[in-house]
Amino acid sequence: AGAALALAAPPPPEAQFAGWAKIQNFDLTAFLDKKRIAADAVDLNLKLMKWRLLPELEPERMKERSFLLLGSGTLGCSIARTLMGWGVRRMTFVDSGKVSLSNPVRQSLFTHQDAADGRSKALAASEAVKAVMPDAEVEHFELEIPMPGHSHQSAAGLKTAFTRLQDLIARHDVVCMLTDSRESRW
């Protein structure tokens, strides 16, 4: 009777963590998610930069910001790549151009196929960022703002483009002017 009573009683606290007293299940699927692993790797790189180079650096502040990239050419591609390196995950590309055959060698987000297909620069850049950083939140807009005095689609079309640009600027923390033509900077 004494042995049966000992088996029915709960084990002492020190025995609950030894042997086969308790079987626990753990969900390890989060450790197999490649998107999560890639995001963690970027964050770890930033923590190492802070620890090794600049202890007062606050990379998490960059990660929280949203960036509007006005221009998806040479400057836009380079800035987007650099922003990804700093952990920025929220970007919007604005450009009215198409990828040309001379672009891929200078503009790191584009491929020869993008040029051969005449793809939108803003679309191709946003898709390239997602391919490199799957957890990025990227938008794109094909938007043309002509220089005053030059032809444009119509007064209504110009007003729509201007209103959309105002909205985009208002909802982003940082606006980068990365265009390469007088018309777009005007």
Rosetta blueprint (number, residue, H / E / L):
1 A L
2 G H
3 A H
4 A H
5 L H
6 A H
7 L H
8 A H
9 A L
10 P L
11 P L
12 P L
13 P H
14 E H
15 A H
16 Q L
17 F L
18 A L
19 G L
20 W L
21 A L
22 K L
23 I L
24 Q L
25 N L
26 F L
27 D L
28 L L
29 T H
30 A H
31 F H
32 L H
33 D L
34 K H
35 K H
36 R H
37 I H
38 A H
39 A H
40 D H
41 A H
42 V H
43 D H
44 L H
45 N H
46 L H
47 K H
48 L H
49 M H
50 K H
51 W H
52 R H
53 L L
54 L L
55 P L
56 E L
57 L L
58 E L
59 P H
60 E H
61 R H
62 M H
63 K H
64 E H
65 R L
66 S E
67 F E
68 L E
69 L E
70 L E
71 G L
72 S L
73 G L
74 T H
75 L H
76 G H
77 C H
78 S H
79 I H
80 A H
81 R H
82 T H
83 L H
84 M H
85 G H
86 W L
87 G L
88 V L
89 R L
90 R E
91 M E
92 T E
93 F E
94 V E
95 D L
96 S L
97 G L
98 K E
99 V L
100 S L
101 L L
102 S L
103 N L
104 P L
105 V L
106 R L
107 Q L
108 S L
109 L L
110 F L
111 T L
112 H H
113 Q H
114 D H
115 A H
116 A H
117 D L
118 G L
119 R L
120 S E
121 K H
122 A H
123 L H
124 A H
125 A H
126 S H
127 E H
128 A H
129 V H
130 K H
131 A H
132 V H
133 M L
134 P L
135 D L
136 A L
137 E E
138 V E
139 E E
140 H E
141 F E
142 E L
143 L L
144 E L
145 I L
146 P L
147 M L
148 P L
149 G L
150 H L
151 S L
152 H L
153 Q L
154 S L
155 A H
156 A H
157 G H
158 L H
159 K H
160 T H
161 A H
162 F H
163 T H
164 R H
165 L H
166 Q H
167 D H
168 L H
169 I H
170 A H
171 R L
172 H L
173 D L
174 V E
175 V E
176 C E
177 M E
178 L L
179 T L
180 D L
181 S L
182 R H
183 E H
184 S H
185 R H
186 W L
